[in-house]
Amino acid sequence: MTPHYEQLIQILKGLPGLGYRSAERIALSLLVEKTEQAQALVDSLVKASEEIGPCPSCGNLTESEACEVCLSHERDDSLVCVVESVPDLFAMERSGAYRGKYQVLHGKLSPIRGIGPDRLNLDSLKRKIESGRVSEVILALGNDMEGEATCHYLKEVVIGDHPIKVSRIGFGLPSGGNVTFADEVTLRSALEGRTDLDTG
């Protein structure tokens, strides 16, 4: 096994959901069977890393000054759905049940892993809340301990005394469930069954 081959496997193995064997299969496929596809992948990765970045308004991915959701006049500015990650946002969009705006935190509070509020994408959420245009913040974070802690922090500290309804999506997921892996029907039901955190 050559050093470059092993390095490629280690890089691929670092991607979510790929173990050593899957990474090795991909590496072999790219190097042995499909050299044109390997070059196309390299070109696409370089282009994507140069052109795609976070939306300054919500944290979604964009190739322009703001993402399609933030630029859309069809979306309800008074609703903000807070999600942990871009894949969570994509899952919510696939459900077709939500027509407001988003806030992608890019993580959850986790003192054990050293993730505090300063590591989350909160500044643009604070600006939205202080604008006076938001009437409801929907917390669509996983129902694990980190998700619970993040929801509590957002409600008590970030939103605080602002006259904004704070709700939490209902879950048809097992304990520790994640929004990204929920199907469209489950997410639609979770949005419809959200609970007001002020009244329980």
Contact map, one row per residue, 1 for C-alpha under 8 A:
11101100000000000000000000000000000000000000000000000000000000000000000000000000000000000000000000000000000000000000000000000000000000000000000000000000000000000000000000000000000000000000000000000000
11111100000000000000000000000000000000000000000000000000000000000000000000000000000000000000000000000000000000000000000000000000000000000000000000000000000000000000000000000000000000000000000000000000
11111110000000000000000000000000000000000000000000000000000000000000000000000000000000000000000000000000000000000000000000000000000000000000000000000000000000000000000000000000000000000000000000000000
01111111000000000000000000000000000000000000000000000000000000000000000000000000000000000000000000000000000000000000000000000000000000000000000000000000000000000000000000000000000000000000000000000000
11111111100000000000000000100000000000000000000000000000000000000000000000000000000000000000000000000000000000000000000000000000000000000000000000000000000000000000000000000000000000000000000000000000
11111111110000000000000000000000000000000000000000000000000000000000000000000000000000000000000000000000000000000000000000000000000000000000000000000000000000000000000000000000000000000000000000000000
00111111111000000000000000000000000000000000000000000000000000000000000000000000000000000000000000000000000000000000000000000000000000000000000000000000000000000000000000000000000000000000000000000000
00011111111100000000000000100000000000000000000000000000000000000000000000000000000000000000000000000000000000000000000000000000000000000000000000000000000000000000000000000000000000000000000000000000
00001111111110000001001100100000000000000000000000000000000000000000000000000000000000000000000000000000000000000000000000000000000000000000000000000000000000000000000000000000000000000000000000000000
00000111111111000001001000000000000000000000000000000000000000000000000000000000000000000000000000000000000000000000000000000000000000000000000000000000000000000000000000000000000000000000000000000000
00000011111111100000000000000000000000000000000000000000000000000000000000000000000000000000000000000000000000000000000000000000000000000000000000000000000000000000000000000000000000000000000000000000
00000001111111100100001000100000000000000000000000000000000000000000000000000000000000000000000000000000000000000000000000000000000000000000000000000000000000000000000000000000000000000000000000000000
00000000111111110111011000000000000000000000000000000000000000000000000000000000000000000000000000000000000000000000000000000000000000000000000000000000000000000000000000000000000000000000000000000000
00000000011111110100000000000000000000000000000000000000000000000000000000000000000000000000000000000000000000000000000000000000000000000000000000000000000000000000000000000000000000000000000000000000
00000000001111111100000000000000000000000000000000000000000000000000000000000000000000000000000000000000000000000000000000000000000000000000000000000000000000000000000000000000000000000000000000000000
00000000000011111100000000000000000000000000000000000000000000000000000000000000000000000000000000000000000000000000000000000000000000000000000000000000000000000000000000000000000000000000000000000000
00000000000000111110000000000000000000000000000000000000000000000000000000000000000000000000000000000000000000000000000000000000000000000000000000000000000000000000000000000000000000000000000000000000
00000000000111111111111000000000000000000000000000000000000000000000000000000000000000000000000000000000000000000000000000000000000000000000000000000000000000000000000000000000000000000000000000000000
00000000000010001111111000000000000000000000000000000000000000000000000000000000000000000000000000000000000000000000000000000000000000000000000000000000000000000000000000000000000000000000000000000000
00000000110010000111111100000000000000000000000000000000000000000000000000000000000000000000000000000000000000000000000000000000000000000000000000000000000000000000000000000000000000000000000000000000
00000000000000000111111110000000000000000000000000000000000000000000000000000000000000000000000000000000000000000000000000000000000000000000000000000000000000000000000000000000000000000000000000000000
00000000000010000111111111000000000000000000000000000000000000000000000000000000000000000000000000000000000000000000000000000000000000000000000000000000000000000000000000000000000000000000000000000000
00000000110110000111111111100000000000000000000000000000000000000000000000000000000000000000000000000000000000000000000000000000000000000000000000000000000000000000000000000000000000000000000000000000
00000000100000000001111111110000000000000000000000000000000000000000000000000000000000000000000000000000000000000000000000000000000000000000000000000000000000000000000000000000000000000000000000000000
00000000000000000000111111111000000000000000000000000000000000000000000000000000000000000000000000000000000000000000000000000000000000000000000000000000000000000000000000000000000000000000000000000000
00000000000000000000011111111100000000000000000000000000000000000000000000000000000000000000000000000000000000000000000000000000000000000000000000000000000000000000000000000000000000000000000000000000
00001001100100000000001111111110000000000000000000000000000000000000000000000000000000000000000000000000000000000000000000000000000000000000000000000000000000000000000000000000000000000000000000000000
00000000000000000000000111111111100000000000000000000000000000000000000000000000000000000000000000000000000000000000000000000000000000000000000000000000000000000000000000000000000000000000000000000000
00000000000000000000000011111111110000000000000000000000000000000000000000000000000000000000000000000000000000000000000000000000000000000000000000000000000000000000000000000000000000000000000000000000
00000000000000000000000001111111111011000000000000000000000000000000000000000000000000000000000000000000000000000000000000000000000000000000000000000000000000000000000000000000000000000000000000000000
00000000000000000000000000111111111001000000000000000000000000000000000000000000000000000000000000000000000000000000000000000000000000000000000000000000000000000000000000000000000000000000000000000000
00000000000000000000000000011111111000000000000000000000000000000000000000000000000000000000000000000000000000000000000000000000000000000000000000000000000000000000000000000000000000000000000000000000
00000000000000000000000000011111111000000000000000000000000000000000000000000000000000000000000000000000000000000000000000000000000000000000000000000000000000000000000000000000000000000000000000000000
00000000000000000000000000001111111111000000000000000000000000000000000000000000000000000000000000000000000000000000000000000000000000000000000000000000000000000000000000000000000000000000000000000000
00000000000000000000000000000111111111100000000000000000000000000000000000000000000000000000000000000000000000000000000000000000000000000000000000000000000000000000000000000000000000000000000000000000
00000000000000000000000000000000011111110000000000000000000000000000000000000000000000000000000000000000000000000000000000000000000000000000000000000000000000000000000000000000000000000000000000000000
00000000000000000000000000000100011111111000000000000000000000000000000000000000000000000000000000000000000000000000000000000000000000000000000000000000000000000000000000000000000000000000000000000000
00000000000000000000000000000110011111111100000000000000000000000000000000000000000000000000000000000000000000000000000000000000000000000000000000000000000000000000000000000000000000000000000000000000
00000000000000000000000000000000001111111110000000000000000000000000000000000000000000000000000000000000000000000000000000000000000000000000000000000000000000000000000000000000000000000000000000000000
00000000000000000000000000000000000111111111000000000000000000000000000000000000000000000000000000000000000000000000000000000000000000000000000000000000000000000000000000000000000000000000000000000000
00000000000000000000000000000000000011111111100000000000000000000000000000000000000000000000000000000000000000000000000000000000000000000000000000000000000000000000000000000000000000000000000000000000
00000000000000000000000000000000000001111111110000000000000000000000000000000000000000000000000000000000000000000000000000000000000000000000000000000000000000000000000000000000000000000000000000000000
00000000000000000000000000000000000000111111111000000000000000000000000000000000000000000000000000000000000000000000000000000000000000000000000000000000000000000000000000000000000000000000000000000000
00000000000000000000000000000000000000011111111100000000000000000000000000000000000000000000000000000000000000000000000000000000000000000000000000000000000000000000000000000000000000000000000000000000
00000000000000000000000000000000000000001111111110000000000000000000000000000000000000000000000000000000000000000000000000000000000000000000000000000000000000000000000000000000000000000000000000000000
00000000000000000000000000000000000000000111111111000000000000000000000000000000000000000000000000000000000000000000000000000000000000000000000000000000000000000000000000000000000000000000000000000000
00000000000000000000000000000000000000000011111111100000000000000000000000000000000000000000000000000000000000000000000000000000000000000000000000000000000000000000000000000000000000000000000000000000
00000000000000000000000000000000000000000001111111110000000000000000000000000000000000000000000000000000000000000000000000000000000000000000000000000000000000000000000000000000000000000000000000000000
00000000000000000000000000000000000000000000111111111000000000000000000000000000000000000000000000000000000000000000000000000000000000000000000000000000000000000000000000000000000000000000000000000000
00000000000000000000000000000000000000000000011111110000000000000000000000000000000000000000000000000000000000000000000000000000000000000000000000000000000000000000000000000000000000000000000000000000
00000000000000000000000000000000000000000000001111111000000000100000000000000000000000000000000000000000000000000000000000000000000000000000000000000000000000000000000000000000000000000000000000000000
00000000000000000000000000000000000000000000000111111100000011100000000000000000000000000000000000000000000000000000000000000000000000000000000000000000000000000000000000000000000000000000000000000000
00000000000000000000000000000000000000000000000010111110000011100000000000000000000000000000000000000000000000000000000000000000000000000000000000000000000000000000000000000000000000000000000000000000
00000000000000000000000000000000000000000000000000011111011111000000000000000000000000000000000000000000000000000000000000000000000000000000000000000000000000000000000000000000000000000000000000000000
00000000000000000000000000000000000000000000000000001111111111001110000000000000000000000000000000000000000000000000000000000000000000000000000000000000000000000000000000000000000000000000000000000000
00000000000000000000000000000000000000000000000000000111111000001100000000000000000000000000000000000000000000000000000000010000000000000000000000000000000000000000000000000000000000000000000000000000
00000000000000000000000000000000000000000000000000000011111000000100010000000000000000000000000000000010000000000000000000010000000000000000000000000000000000000000000000000000000000000000000000000000
00000000000000000000000000000000000000000000000000000111111100000000010000000000000000000000000000000111000000000000000000011000000000000000000000000000000000000000000000000000000000000000000000000000
00000000000000000000000000000000000000000000000000000111111110000000000000000000000001000000000000000011110000000000000010000000000000000000000000000000000000000000000000000000000000000000000000000000
00000000000000000000000000000000000000000000000000000110011111000010000000000000000001001000000000000011000000000000000000000000000000000000000000000000000000000000000000000000000000000000000000000000
00000000000000000000000000000000000000000000000000011110001111100010000000000000000001000000000000000000000000000000000000000000000000000000000000000000000000000000000000000000000000000000000000000000
00000000000000000000000000000000000000000000000000011110000111111111000000000000000000000000000000000000000000000000000000000000000000000000000000000000000000000000000000000000000000000000000000000000
00000000000000000000000000000000000000000000000000111000000011111110000000000000000000000000000000000000000000000000000000000000000000000000000000000000000000000000000000000000000000000000000000000000
00000000000000000000000000000000000000000000000000000000000001111110000000000000000000000000000000000000000000000000000000000000000000000000000000000000000000000000000000000000000000000000000000000000
00000000000000000000000000000000000000000000000000000011000001111110000000000000000000000000000000000000000000000000000000000000000000000000000000000000000000000000000000000000000000000000000000000000
00000000000000000000000000000000000000000000000000000011100001111111011000000000000000000000000000000000000000000000000000000000000000000000000000000000000000000000000000000000000000000000000000000000
00000000000000000000000000000000000000000000000000000010000111111111111000000000000000000000000000000000000000000000000000000000000000000000000000000000000000000000000000000000000000000000000000000000
00000000000000000000000000000000000000000000000000000000000001000111111100000000000000000000000000000000000000000000000000000000000000000000000000000000000000000000000000000000000000000000000000000000
00000000000000000000000000000000000000000000000000000000000000000011111100100000000000000000000000001100000000000000000000000000000000000000000000000000000000000000000000000000000000000000000000000000
00000000000000000000000000000000000000000000000000000000110000000111111100100000000000000000000000001100000000000000000000000000000000000000000000000000000000000000000000000000000000000000000000000000
00000000000000000000000000000000000000000000000000000000000000000111111110000000000000000000000000000000000000000000000000000000000000000000000000000000000000000000000000000000000000000000000000000000
00000000000000000000000000000000000000000000000000000000000000000001111111100000000000000000000000000000000000000000000000000000000000000000000000000000000000000000000000000000000000000000000000000000
00000000000000000000000000000000000000000000000000000000000000000000001111110000000000000000000000000000000000000000000000000000000000000000000000000000000000000000000000000000000000000000000000000000
00000000000000000000000000000000000000000000000000000000000000000000000111110000000000000000000000100000000000000000000000000000000000000000000000000000000000000000000000000000000000000000000000000000
00000000000000000000000000000000000000000000000000000000000000000000110111111000000000000000000000111000000000000000000000000000000000000000000000000000000000000000000000000000000000000000000000000000
00000000000000000000000000000000000000000000000000000000000000000000000011111110000000000000000000111000000000000000000000000000000000000000000000000000000000000000000000000000000000000000000000000000
00000000000000000000000000000000000000000000000000000000000000000000000000111111000000000000000000011000000000000000000000000000000011000000000000000000000000000000000000000000000000000000000000000000
00000000000000000000000000000000000000000000000000000000000000000000000000011111000000000000000000011000000000000000000000000000000011110000000000000000000000000000000000000000000000000000000000000000
00000000000000000000000000000000000000000000000000000000000000000000000000011111100000000000000000011000000000000000000000000000000001111100000000000000000000000000000000000000000000000000000000000000
00000000000000000000000000000000000000000000000000000000000000000000000000001111110000000000000000011110000000000000000000000000000001011100000000000000000000000000000000000000000000000000000000000000
00000000000000000000000000000000000000000000000000000000000000000000000000000011111000000000000000011110000000000000000000000000000000001111000000000000000000000000000000000000000000000000000000000000
00000000000000000000000000000000000000000000000000000000000000000000000000000001111100000000000000000111100000000000000000000000000000001111100000000000000000000000000000000000000000000000000000000000
00000000000000000000000000000000000000000000000000000000000000000000000000000000111111011000000000000111100000000000000000000000000000000011100000000000000000000000000000000000000000000000000000000000
00000000000000000000000000000000000000000000000000000000000000000000000000000000011111010000000000000001111100000000000000000000000000000001100000000000000000000000000000000000000000000000000000000000
00000000000000000000000000000000000000000000000000000000000000000000000000000000001111111000000000000001111000000000000000000000000000000000000000000000000000000000000000000000000000000000000000000000
00000000000000000000000000000000000000000000000000000000001110000000000000000000001111111100000000000001010000000000000000000000000000000000000000000000000000000000000000000000000000000000000000000000
00000000000000000000000000000000000000000000000000000000000000000000000000000000000011111110000000000000000000000000000000000000000000000000000000000000000000000000000000000000000100000000000000000000
00000000000000000000000000000000000000000000000000000000000000000000000000000000001111111111000000000000000000000000000000000000000000000000000000000000000000000000000000000000001100000000000000000000
00000000000000000000000000000000000000000000000000000000000100000000000000000000001011111111100000000101000000000000000000000000000000000000000000000000000000000000000000000000000100000000000000000000
00000000000000000000000000000000000000000000000000000000000000000000000000000000000001111111110000000000000000000000000000000000000000000000000000000000000000000000000000000000000100000000000000000000
00000000000000000000000000000000000000000000000000000000000000000000000000000000000000111111111000000000000000000000000000000000000000000000000000000000000000000000000000000000001111110000000000000000
00000000000000000000000000000000000000000000000000000000000000000000000000000000000000011111111111000000000000000000000000000000000000000000000000000000000000000000000000000000001000010010000000000000
00000000000000000000000000000000000000000000000000000000000000000000000000000000000000001111111111000000000000000000000000000000000000000000000000000000000000000000000000000000000000000000000000000000
00000000000000000000000000000000000000000000000000000000000000000000000000000000000000000111111100000000000000000000000000000000000000000000000000000000000000000000000000000000000000010000000000000000
00000000000000000000000000000000000000000000000000000000000000000000000000000000000000000011111111000000000000000000000000000000000000000000000000000000000000000000000000000000000000111011000000000000
00000000000000000000000000000000000000000000000000000000000000000000000000000000000000000001111111100000000000000000000000000000000000000000000000000000000000000000000000000000000000010001000000000000
00000000000000000000000000000000000000000000000000000000000000000000000000000000000000000001101111100000000000000000000000000000000000000000000000000000000000000000000000000000000000000011001000000000
00000000000000000000000000000000000000000000000000000000000000000000000000000000000000000001101111110000000000000000000000000000000000000000000000000000000000000000000000000000000000000000001000000000
00000000000000000000000000000000000000000000000000000000000000000000000001110000000000000000000111111000000000000000000000000000000000000000000000000000000000000000000000000000000000000000000000000000
00000000000000000000000000000000000000000000000000000000000000000000000000111111100000000000000001111100000000000000000000000000000000000000000000000000000000000000000000000000000000000000000000000000
00000000000000000000000000000000000000000000000000000000000000000000110000111111100000000000000000111110000000000000000000000000000000000000000000000000000000000000000000000000000000000000000000000000
00000000000000000000000000000000000000000000000000000000010000000000110000000001111000001000000000011111000000000000000000000000000000000000000000000000000000000000000000000000000000000000000000000000
00000000000000000000000000000000000000000000000000000000111100000000000000000001111000000000000000001111100000000000000000011000000000000000000000000000000000000000000000000000000000000000000000000000
00000000000000000000000000000000000000000000000000000000011100000000000000000000011111001000000000000111110000000000000010000000000000000000000000000000000000000000000000000000000000000000000000000000
00000000000000000000000000000000000000000000000000000000001000000000000000000000011110000000000000000011111100000000000111000000000000000000000000000000000000000000000000000000000000000000000000000000
00000000000000000000000000000000000000000000000000000000001000000000000000000000000111000000000000000001111100000000000110000000000000000000000000000000000000000000000000000000000000000000000000000000
00000000000000000000000000000000000000000000000000000000000000000000000000000000000110000000000000000000111110000010001100000000000000000000000000000000000000000000000000000000000000000000000000000000
00000000000000000000000000000000000000000000000000000000000000000000000000000000000100000000000000000000111111000010000100000000000000000000000001100100000000000000000000000000000000000000000000000000
00000000000000000000000000000000000000000000000000000000000000000000000000000000000000000000000000000000001111100011100100000000000000000000000001101100000000000000000000000000000000000000000000000000
00000000000000000000000000000000000000000000000000000000000000000000000000000000000000000000000000000000000111111111000000000000000000000000000001000000000000000000000000000000000000000000000000000000
00000000000000000000000000000000000000000000000000000000000000000000000000000000000000000000000000000000000011111111000000000000000000000000000000000000000000000000000000000000000000000000000000000000
00000000000000000000000000000000000000000000000000000000000000000000000000000000000000000000000000000000000001111110000000000000000000000000000000000000000000000000000000000000000000000000000000000000
00000000000000000000000000000000000000000000000000000000000000000000000000000000000000000000000000000000000001111110000000000000000000000000000000000000000000000000000000000000000000000000000000000000
00000000000000000000000000000000000000000000000000000000000000000000000000000000000000000000000000000000000001111111000000000000000000000000000000000000000000000000000000000000000000000000000000000000
00000000000000000000000000000000000000000000000000000000000000000000000000000000000000000000000000000000001111111111111100000000000000000000000000000000000000000000000000000000000000000000000000000000
00000000000000000000000000000000000000000000000000000000000000000000000000000000000000000000000000000000000011100111111100000000000000000000000000000000000000000000000000000000000000000000000000000000
00000000000000000000000000000000000000000000000000000000000000000000000000000000000000000000000000000000000010000011111101000000000000000000000000000000000000000000000000000000000000000000000000000000
00000000000000000000000000000000000000000000000000000000000000000000000000000000000000000000000000000000000000000011111111000000000000000000000000000000000000000000000000000000000000000000000000000000
00000000000000000000000000000000000000000000000000000000000000000000000000000000000000000000000000000000001000000011111110000000000000000000000000000000000000000000000000000000000000000000000000000000
00000000000000000000000000000000000000000000000000000000000000000000000000000000000000000000000000000000111110000011111111000000000000000000000000000000000000000000000000000000000000000000000000000000
00000000000000000000000000000000000000000000000000000000001000000000000000000000000000000000000000000001110000000000011111111000000000000000000000000000000000000000000000000000000000000000000000000000
00000000000000000000000000000000000000000000000000000000000000000000000000000000000000000000000000000000100000000000110111111100000000000000000000000000000000000000000000000000000000000000000000000000
00000000000000000000000000000000000000000000000000000000000000000000000000000000000000000000000000000000000000000000000011111110000000000000000000000000000000000000000000000000000000000000000000000000
00000000000000000000000000000000000000000000000000000001110000000000000000000000000000000000000000000010000000000000000011111111000000000000000000000000000000000000000000000000000000000000000000000000
00000000000000000000000000000000000000000000000000000000010000000000000000000000000000000000000000000010000000000000000011111111100000000000000000000000000000000000000000000000000000000000000000000000
00000000000000000000000000000000000000000000000000000000000000000000000000000000000000000000000000000000000000000000000001111111110000000000000000000000000001100000000000000000000000000000000000000000
00000000000000000000000000000000000000000000000000000000000000000000000000000000000000000000000000000000000000000000000000111111111000000000000000000000000000000000000000000000000000000000000000000000
00000000000000000000000000000000000000000000000000000000000000000000000000000000000000000000000000000000000000000000000000011111111111000000000000000000000000000000000000000000000000000000000000000000
00000000000000000000000000000000000000000000000000000000000000000000000000000000000000000000000000000000000000000000000000001111111111000000000000000000000000100100000000000000000000000000000000000000
00000000000000000000000000000000000000000000000000000000000000000000000000000000000000000000000000000000000000000000000000000111111100000000000000000000000000000000000000000000000000000000000000000000
00000000000000000000000000000000000000000000000000000000000000000000000000000000000000000000000000000000000000000000000000000011111111000000000000000000000000000000000000000000000000000000000000000000
00000000000000000000000000000000000000000000000000000000000000000000000000000000000000000000000000000000000000000000000000000001111111100000000000000000000000000000000000000000000000000000000000000000
00000000000000000000000000000000000000000000000000000000000000000000000000001100000000000000000000000000000000000000000000000001101111100000000000000000000000000000000000000000000000000000000000000000
00000000000000000000000000000000000000000000000000000000000000000000000000001111000000000000000000000000000000000000000000000001101111111000000000000000000000000001000000000000000000000000000000000000
00000000000000000000000000000000000000000000000000000000000000000000000000000110000000000000000000000000000000000000000000000000000111111000000000000000000000000011100000000000000000000000000000000000
00000000000000000000000000000000000000000000000000000000000000000000000000000111000000000000000000000000000000000000000000000000000001111100000000000000000000000001111000000000000000000000000000000000
00000000000000000000000000000000000000000000000000000000000000000000000000000011110000000000000000000000000000000000000000000000000001111110000000000000000000000001111000000000000000000000000000000000
00000000000000000000000000000000000000000000000000000000000000000000000000000011110000000000000000000000000000000000000000000000000000011111000000000000000000000000011110000000000000000000000000000000
00000000000000000000000000000000000000000000000000000000000000000000000000000000111000000000000000000000000000000000000000000000000000001111100000000010000000000000011110000000000000000000000000000000
00000000000000000000000000000000000000000000000000000000000000000000000000000000111100000000000000000000000000000000000000000000000000000111110000000000000000000000000110000000001000000000000000000000
00000000000000000000000000000000000000000000000000000000000000000000000000000000011100000000000000000000000000000000000000000000000000000011111000110010000000000000000000000000011000000000000000000000
00000000000000000000000000000000000000000000000000000000000000000000000000000000000000000000000000000000000000000000000000000000000000000001111101110000000000000000000000000001111000000000000000000000
00000000000000000000000000000000000000000000000000000000000000000000000000000000000000000000000000000000000000000000000000000000000000000000111111110000000000000000000000100011110000000000000000000000
00000000000000000000000000000000000000000000000000000000000000000000000000000000000000000000000000000000000000000000000000000000000000000000011111110000000000000000000000000011100000000000000000000000
00000000000000000000000000000000000000000000000000000000000000000000000000000000000000000000000000000000000000000000000000000000000000000000001111111000000000000000000000000001000000000000000000000000
00000000000000000000000000000000000000000000000000000000000000000000000000000000000000000000000000000000000111000000000000000000000000000000011111111100000000000000000000000000000000000000000000000000
00000000000000000000000000000000000000000000000000000000000000000000000000000000000000000000000000000000000110000000000000000000000000000000111111111110000000000000000000000000000000000000000000000000
00000000000000000000000000000000000000000000000000000000000000000000000000000000000000000000000000000000000000000000000000000000000000000000111111111111000000000000000000000000000000000000000000000000
00000000000000000000000000000000000000000000000000000000000000000000000000000000000000000000000000000000000010000000000000000000000000000000000011111111100000000000000000000000000000000000000000000000
00000000000000000000000000000000000000000000000000000000000000000000000000000000000000000000000000000000000110000000000000000000000000000000000001111111110000000000000000000000000000000000000000000000
00000000000000000000000000000000000000000000000000000000000000000000000000000000000000000000000000000000000000000000000000000000000000000010100000111111111000000000000000000000000000000000000000000000
00000000000000000000000000000000000000000000000000000000000000000000000000000000000000000000000000000000000000000000000000000000000000000000000000011111111100000000000000000000000000000000000000000000
00000000000000000000000000000000000000000000000000000000000000000000000000000000000000000000000000000000000000000000000000000000000000000000000000001111111111000000000000000000000000000000000000000000
00000000000000000000000000000000000000000000000000000000000000000000000000000000000000000000000000000000000000000000000000000000000000000000000000000111111111110000000000000000000000000000000000000000
00000000000000000000000000000000000000000000000000000000000000000000000000000000000000000000000000000000000000000000000000000000000000000000000000000011111111110000010000000000000000000000000000000000
00000000000000000000000000000000000000000000000000000000000000000000000000000000000000000000000000000000000000000000000000000000000000000000000000000001111111110000000000000000000000000000000000000000
00000000000000000000000000000000000000000000000000000000000000000000000000000000000000000000000000000000000000000000000000000000000000000000000000000000111111110000000000000000000000000000000000000000
00000000000000000000000000000000000000000000000000000000000000000000000000000000000000000000000000000000000000000000000000000100000000000000000000000000111111110000000000000000000000000000000000000000
00000000000000000000000000000000000000000000000000000000000000000000000000000000000000000000000000000000000000000000000000000100100000000000000000000000011111111101000000000000000000000000000000000000
00000000000000000000000000000000000000000000000000000000000000000000000000000000000000000000000000000000000000000000000000000000000000000000000000000000011111111100000000000000000000000000000000000000
00000000000000000000000000000000000000000000000000000000000000000000000000000000000000000000000000000000000000000000000000000000000000000000000000000000000000111110000000000000000000000000000000000000
00000000000000000000000000000000000000000000000000000000000000000000000000000000000000000000000000000000000000000000000000000000100000000000000000000000000000111111000000000000000000000000000000000000
00000000000000000000000000000000000000000000000000000000000000000000000000000000000000000000000000000000000000000000000000000000000000100000000000000000000000001111100000000000000000000000000000000000
00000000000000000000000000000000000000000000000000000000000000000000000000000000000000000000000000000000000000000000000000000000000001111000000000000000000000100111110000000000000000000000000000000000
00000000000000000000000000000000000000000000000000000000000000000000000000000000000000000000000000000000000000000000000000000000000000111000000000000000000000000011111000000000000000000000000000010100
00000000000000000000000000000000000000000000000000000000000000000000000000000000000000000000000000000000000000000000000000000000000000011110000000000000001000000001111100000000000000000000000000011100
00000000000000000000000000000000000000000000000000000000000000000000000000000000000000000000000000000000000000000000000000000000000000011110000000000000000000000000111110000000000000000000000001111100
00000000000000000000000000000000000000000000000000000000000000000000000000000000000000000000000000000000000000000000000000000000000000000111000000000000000000000000011111000000000000000000000001111000
00000000000000000000000000000000000000000000000000000000000000000000000000000000000000000000000000000000000000000000000000000000000000000111000000000000000000000000001111100000000000000000011111100000
00000000000000000000000000000000000000000000000000000000000000000000000000000000000000000000000000000000000000000000000000000000000000000000000000000000000000000000000111110000000000000000111111100000
00000000000000000000000000000000000000000000000000000000000000000000000000000000000000000000000000000000000000000000000000000000000000000000001000000000000000000000000011111000000000000110110000000000
00000000000000000000000000000000000000000000000000000000000000000000000000000000000000000000000000000000000000000000000000000000000000000000000000000000000000000000000001111100000000000100110000000000
00000000000000000000000000000000000000000000000000000000000000000000000000000000000000000000000000000000000000000000000000000000000000000000000000000000000000000000000000111111110001000000000000000000
00000000000000000000000000000000000000000000000000000000000000000000000000000000000000000000000000000000000000000000000000000000000000000000000000000000000000000000000000011111100000000000000000000000
00000000000000000000000000000000000000000000000000000000000000000000000000000000000000000000000000000000000000000000000000000000000000000000001100000000000000000000000000001111100000000000000000000000
00000000000000000000000000000000000000000000000000000000000000000000000000000000000000000000000000000000000000000000000000000000000000000000011110000000000000000000000000001111110000000000000000000000
00000000000000000000000000000000000000000000000000000000000000000000000000000000000000000000000000000000000000000000000000000000000000000000011100000000000000000000000000001111111010000000000000000000
00000000000000000000000000000000000000000000000000000000000000000000000000000000000000000000000000000000000000000000000000000000000000000000111000000000000000000000000000001001111111000000000000000000
00000000000000000000000000000000000000000000000000000000000000000000000000000000000000010011000000000000000000000000000000000000000000000001110000000000000000000000000000000000111111000010000000000000
00000000000000000000000000000000000000000000000000000000000000000000000000000000000000111110000000000000000000000000000000000000000000000000000000000000000000000000000000000000011111000000000000000000
00000000000000000000000000000000000000000000000000000000000000000000000000000000000000000010000000000000000000000000000000000000000000000000000000000000000000000000000000000000111111100000000000000000
00000000000000000000000000000000000000000000000000000000000000000000000000000000000000000010000000000000000000000000000000000000000000000000000000000000000000000000000000001000011111110110000000000000
00000000000000000000000000000000000000000000000000000000000000000000000000000000000000000010001000000000000000000000000000000000000000000000000000000000000000000000000000000000000011111110000000000000
00000000000000000000000000000000000000000000000000000000000000000000000000000000000000000011011100000000000000000000000000000000000000000000000000000000000000000000000000000000000001111111000000000000
00000000000000000000000000000000000000000000000000000000000000000000000000000000000000000000001000000000000000000000000000000000000000000000000000000000000000000000000000000000000000111111100000000000
00000000000000000000000000000000000000000000000000000000000000000000000000000000000000000000000000000000000000000000000000000000000000000000000000000000000000000000000000110000000001111111110000000000
00000000000000000000000000000000000000000000000000000000000000000000000000000000000000000001001010000000000000000000000000000000000000000000000000000000000000000000000000100000001001111111111000000000
00000000000000000000000000000000000000000000000000000000000000000000000000000000000000000000001110000000000000000000000000000000000000000000000000000000000000000000000000000000000000011111111100000000
00000000000000000000000000000000000000000000000000000000000000000000000000000000000000000000000000000000000000000000000000000000000000000000000000000000000000000000000001110000000000001111111110000000
00000000000000000000000000000000000000000000000000000000000000000000000000000000000000000000000000000000000000000000000000000000000000000000000000000000000000000000000011110000000000000111111111000000
00000000000000000000000000000000000000000000000000000000000000000000000000000000000000000000000011000000000000000000000000000000000000000000000000000000000000000000000011000000000000000011111111000000
00000000000000000000000000000000000000000000000000000000000000000000000000000000000000000000000000000000000000000000000000000000000000000000000000000000000000000000000011000000000000000001111111000000
00000000000000000000000000000000000000000000000000000000000000000000000000000000000000000000000000000000000000000000000000000000000000000000000000000000000000000000000011000000000000000000111111100000
00000000000000000000000000000000000000000000000000000000000000000000000000000000000000000000000000000000000000000000000000000000000000000000000000000000000000000000001111000000000000000000011111110000
00000000000000000000000000000000000000000000000000000000000000000000000000000000000000000000000000000000000000000000000000000000000000000000000000000000000000000000001111000000000000000000000011111011
00000000000000000000000000000000000000000000000000000000000000000000000000000000000000000000000000000000000000000000000000000000000000000000000000000000000000000000111100000000000000000000000001111111
00000000000000000000000000000000000000000000000000000000000000000000000000000000000000000000000000000000000000000000000000000000000000000000000000000000000000000000011100000000000000000000000000111111
00000000000000000000000000000000000000000000000000000000000000000000000000000000000000000000000000000000000000000000000000000000000000000000000000000000000000000000111000000000000000000000000000011111
00000000000000000000000000000000000000000000000000000000000000000000000000000000000000000000000000000000000000000000000000000000000000000000000000000000000000000000000000000000000000000000000000111111
00000000000000000000000000000000000000000000000000000000000000000000000000000000000000000000000000000000000000000000000000000000000000000000000000000000000000000000000000000000000000000000000000111111
